[in-house]
Structures are given as C-alpha cells and as structure tokens.
Amino acid sequence: MTEYQGTKGPQGSWEETYRRTAPGDLPWNAGMVDGDLKDALFALALDPGKAYDLGCGPGNDAAFLAREGWKVTAVDISPTALQLARQAEAKAGLEGKIQFVAADVLGLEGHGDAVLVNDRGCFHTLPSRHWADYVKSAAGLLKKGGILALKVFSFKEPDGAGGPYRFTPEELENLFEGSFEMVSLKEGVFHGPRKPYSLFGVFRKK
Ligand SMILES: C[S@@+](CC[C@H](N)C(=O)[O-])C[C@H]1O[C@@H](n2cnc3c(N)ncnc32)[C@H](O)[C@@H]1O
C-alpha cells in the first residue's frame, strides 16, 4: 500500500471548509442519524452509557445518541463544526446534554470507560502514518467489550483526487485486530447528496 497523505476537507482545512460552506452543502451532512449506526445499536441492544462521536461534524449522530440516552462527548478539530453540532443539539431539545470538545482525535486522553465510540467519516481522512495511533486512541477511550462503530469510504468508491482513503475489508481487519475483534462489516453508502460507497464496521474492544 502506498502512503496516504490524508485530507483536510475540500477547502484545504476543516475549519475553512466549515466556515466557507453552507451546512446543507457539506457533502457528508445527511441531516439525520446514520442508518448503519442506528441499525447496529438496535442489533447490539447496548445499554446506553458513555459514548464518543469522533469527528462529529454537524452533530447528527451525536444528537441521536444523546436523544437515546447516551452520555455523549462530541469531538471535532473544527470549532465551527462544533457550533453546528450545538445547533443540532438545541434543535433536538437536548441543550446541555452533549459535551463538546474541540480537539484532535489522536490526542484524546482515554479513561477506558466508554461503551461506544462512533466515527462516521473521520478515520478515513487521517494520514496513514496516524492510523495505528488512531486505533490506540479509540481503544483507550473504550472499556473492555466496548464498541467502535466505524464508517469509511469503500474500495468500491472510484478514486477521487484528494478525497478520503478507500478501505478494503482486509485493511480494516488488519488495522484493528490488535485491539479489537471485528463483529460485523457491512457494505453500503454514505447517505447525503452524493452517496459514496461505504464500509461500516462494528468492532468490539478486546
Ligand atoms: C467527513 S466529515 C464527517 C463529519 C460527521 N461525522 C458526519 O458524518 O457528518 C469528517 C469530520 O472529521 C473532523 N476531523 C478530521 N480530522 C480530525 C481530527 N484529527 N480530529 C478531530 N476531528 C477531525 C472534520 O473536522 C470533520 O468534521
């Protein structure tokens, strides 16, 4: 595999992308919870506890989780994205329920007490040199048996210059197997205006 340099969004930085793009024009903003996440939570029947939404962006998933009774920490590197996520929280009538953190997902202090880590479209933007650090970071947030729900671009999505990395199932399994057992892996799409092909993995922390 050749080294992947990562992407910082269509405008060259995540913050600039959020500042210069109307929320409805963000290609990943489906305006609702991700269907794969919703289905996985139903299938797993987890008792709501502490959850992280990594790279929460406009906060659709974070708001859904909070509404379902999860104690959510929503993390994004872009303060403007977090403002959008706060609006999603307010719109859902959940003011004050979500903890918002402007930070790099690679530098989070894990307490190993979360039941769920959700990542819809953040991991696949990170440079390949940071993938192992990400796995360590996500594992550090979760308690043993905790779940990582990860949605990434799939190898089936045609190459696009400067876009997210397209993963194969084997790459995901190999990357996460040190700290996680793969529970399921599902092909699908990212709902939103463009519908790129996705892989949605559910991983259980060993
Ligand atoms: C493709 S968007 C997905 C946003 C959101 N999860 C959704 O599905 O609508 C990727 C998000 O990850 C955030 N992000 C990228 N790299 C990050 C990093 N190292 N730490 C924290 N957030 C990051 C970006 O600011 C952006 O909001």
The ligand as a Gaussian input file, in Angstrom:
#p B3LYP/6-31G(d) Opt

LIG

0 1
 C      -16.264000      13.780000       6.558000
 S      -16.544000      14.766000       7.966000
 C      -17.753000      13.787000       8.853000
 C      -18.482000      14.579000       9.903000
 C      -19.558000      13.840000      10.680000
 N      -19.063000      12.676000      11.369000
 C      -20.698000      13.451000       9.771000
 O      -20.818000      12.270000       9.451000
 O      -21.456000      14.338000       9.372000
 C      -15.039000      14.457000       8.893000
 C      -15.008000      15.247000      10.202000
 O      -13.858000      14.876000      10.942000
 C      -13.279000      16.039000      11.509000
 N      -11.843000      15.739000      11.684000
 C      -10.934000      15.425000      10.728000
 N       -9.746000      15.153000      11.277000
 C       -9.903000      15.286000      12.612000
 C       -9.029000      15.118000      13.713000
 N       -7.753000      14.768000      13.547000
 N       -9.528000      15.315000      14.952000
 C      -10.823000      15.695000      15.135000
 N      -11.687000      15.858000      14.129000
 C      -11.238000      15.661000      12.869000
 C      -13.552000      17.139000      10.499000
 O      -13.498000      18.433000      11.020000
 C      -14.943000      16.747000      10.008000
 O      -15.946000      17.356000      10.756000

